Amino acid sequence: MKIYTKTGDDGTTGLFGGTRVAKHHIRIDSYGTVDELNSWLGLIRDQKIDPIYRQQLITIQEHLFTVGAILATDPEKEVLKNGKERLKITKVGTTEIEFLETSIDQMDGQLPQMTHFILPGGHTTVSYCHIARTVCRRAERISTLLYQSEPFDKNVLSFINRLSDYLFVLARKLSYDLQAKEIKWVPKKKD
């Protein structure tokens, strides 16, 4: 099978189910941003981090492929003529969301209480994590916009939302593990 098909040379791409849409369609933007997020998670995973977090990231990356598949499916072709779902994969649901929540709680329980906003940075690995968090927030914004016009499984939105929380706490945990200084943002008062 060749990598290039030339079918996208006209500025369109195929959704799962065969429907062709413009490459700038919000559905393409939503799962493209999820794909971008997945790549950032791979970069974090490639850093010198605790194997527990590396394994968590692998699990999350696998879930993001599922999220991408859901977002890439034409809602009008989600169910086949025989009544079966086109996607024959385990969907992202409460189990996957609870996995993120449990991971957040475990990391957060090991961290000092946060009293201020924190400036992203302090260590390259931490910065990668903050970039991933902001890409995750963008994926969430785009996906919620798509959801308004073409609804899909709402668990996807919950998963993406919780994932941004996970990435924030992971950034803090990595700062703690790497002994990187967290710089608090303290707003300057007007004179």
PyMOL commands that set and color helices and strands:
alter all, ss='L'
color gray80, all
select helices_A, chain A and resi 26-45+51-71+75-77+94-108+124-149+155-177
alter helices_A, ss='H'
color red, helices_A
select strands_A, chain A and resi 12-14+20-22+117-119+183-185
alter strands_A, ss='S'
color yellow, strands_A
deselect
rebuild
show_as cartoon
